[in-house]
Amino acid sequence: MRLPSTDRRRIGQPLRKRMLASRWFYLMMLPGIAYYIIFCYLPMGGLMIAFQDYNLFKGVWHSPWVGFKHFQTVFAYPDFPVILKNTLIISVYRILFNMIPDVMLALVLNEIRLKWFKKIVQTITYGPHFLSWVIVYGLVYAFLAPGSGIASGWVRDLWGMELNLLVDKDWFRTLLITSDLWKNVGFGAIIYLAALASINTELYEAAVVDGAGRWRQMWHITLPGIRNVFVLLLILRIGHILDAGFEQIYIFLNSRVYQVGDIIDTWVFRRGLEQLDYSVAAAVGFFKSVIGLVLVFGANKLAKKMGGNGLW
């Protein structure tokens, strides 16, 4: 395919002239590039302490090198298999039970024809996204606190049972996933609504002419239209599968549910900040980064084999 004459002339120009012609675009890129350099790439130099016995007074350059000692410490920790298992289970639960509701809510909102009602529903579902996890836990505690919670009081008055969901190992993960769903489902739906808005309306008009109903249109047009966005978000979530949601779990966690709720990040917080063992914390961060990178590449390749676009 031949390029337009203007594009061919632009490609044939020296690099300096092309950059000068696009200088305003490069200027707009500078804040984003600066952000990633300062907050993402420069801190990667701190990974060196994963291979050192880091000392605050000696600093990075003068702390002794110990090789893979801290990685051996992490993998030899007796509870590490349990912590890793909890992290994977909670992350997989988030992927399985929190992505489909986002799509379903977006599809429902897309079918609503009353604009005022659609805006009300969007506001109600999107609002909790702006609440901090401290506030969310306060709401959960107000409903489920043993003895004083609203829902606990109803159950006790109606059936004579005492609810202890906040300290119940069997319900802790369900509580995490449910509260996360309530908080973030609206935000996830907005992403899919943006994808739905990009679908060519002529496809629906042609489907109506061919006699397709609403369900057929949704199955053959709407869902394929948002497939690439779904795959993209799935790949990103798989890459963060070892990040099970530190802030939420740290706030909800208590000594009664450590067996099912303690994850890698909460353990690193206790080991790295409370015990000042920065080298072990850095070793865990390095391990998570490598695993995440491998999973992203693997998921991207699998998505392409299944007919998707992937990340690149």
Summary of the structure (lengths in Angstrom):
residues: 312
radius of gyration: 25.1
end to end distance: 22.4
largest distance: 81.7
contacts: 848
relative contact order: 0.11
helix: 79%
strand: 1%
